[in-house]
Amino acid sequence: MSSDLMIEAINISKIYQIYDKPSMRLKQFIAGNKRKLYKEFVALNKINISVTKGTTVGIVGRNGSGKSTLLQIIAGTLNPTFGEVNVKGRVAALLELGAGFNPEFTGKENIYLNASILGLEQNEVKKRYNEILEFSEIGNFIDQPVKTYSSGMFVRLAFSVITLTDPDIIIIDEALSVGDEKFQRKCYNHLDSLKERGCTILFVSHSMKTVEQICDYAYLLDGGQLIGEGEPKEVIDKYHLLLYSQENDHLKLINNKKEESGSTVMIENKIQEDTDFVFDTHQQPTKIGQVSLYDSSGQESYVYNSGDLCRISIKIDSTLPQNDISVGIKLKTTHGIEVYGTSTIYYDDMKIDIDQNSTLTVVFEQHVSLVPGSYHLSIAVAKKVGKNDMIYLDKLSDYLLIKIEEIPLTGTGIANLKSSIQVLEG
């Protein structure tokens, strides 16, 4: 093991035996290797990771991907079925709410208990007791049994103990998400100071913003397999593609069926009531062709994380020349509430002409700062008639369905205004 390596996991596998009922365990014990009365569940399959001194490494993945299992093996609270783990120095782990604490003991008693598990002598704990108490902000509750604590109080005390006992390695499994925002900021600031002193940090989080901000490196797990590693931003992009892949395929299928059937208007009457446009019922020489949605990496996508960049590419085909046409888009909720609409007509310097028997592409690019939900996209091509009137050359109402996700959820409504919340004393 290199002198700079603090954590090295080599071909780590964890396999659980799943029995249909408890009595089958006894039967398996009696049968030995002659019969196999269980199913195998592979929680981890040949995982290799390495973490160098003073770095912060994030492990991301969907629920059930094996993240927590891997952290438990590295922390030493779980043995691997196969493989080897080498860890250098004192390890402090905050794996789950209540781990390492006796609910019947007071907060003070648990400080001494937990610190002794980490290898500290009683006199060392006494020197740091006031610092731990002050950081945790528990106050007089320190003399109460921890079973009476709220989840936030529990995390504050546990985090204070593991970080203020000079560990060489800190392992955290999503526990900080329980605390309030003020304490979370305090924790992350403290982790930064520990990192500057050479502490190595390994943690699991579903907050991709946090992973990107504080991590030097990241690993991506899925189905017990290590499927990606590298710079946090690159790993997060892969994670989002993985997270939305199945749902994206489902929405793509729905949108293709809508396109093939020509069924575009769910709330057409309402749309016409809300606009001054009138539809040109004559033969349409100018039509909307292919409409495609792409994410920031150029991949076709119908599922986005709130705030992601979305590119809407619209092809316009025309058999006749058209001058000064406009192209517009509109997003509505599934209940018909208009979320946002825009058109090239609002941009005075954007004059669009199209030649006979030709095609042009108009690309709308915007960040979908919306709360989670499903939204319908409508597209229209129009032409000015006279001074104030417009006619549709073509219109596709509720043509595509897109979905917005947010992990973790931070608000409700329609628009995501990206609030920042502070709690100030006095």
Helices and strands as residue ranges (DSSP letters): E 5-18, H 23-31, E 39-52, E 56-61, H 67-75, E 82-87, E 91-94, H 107-117, H 122-136, G 139-143, G 146-148, H 151-163, E 169-173, G 175-178, H 181-196, E 200-204, H 208-214, E 217-222, E 225-230, H 232-261, H 268-273, E 278-279, E 286-294, E 303-305, E 309-318, E 322-333, E 338-343, G 344-346, E 352-354, E 358-367, E 373-385, E 389-405
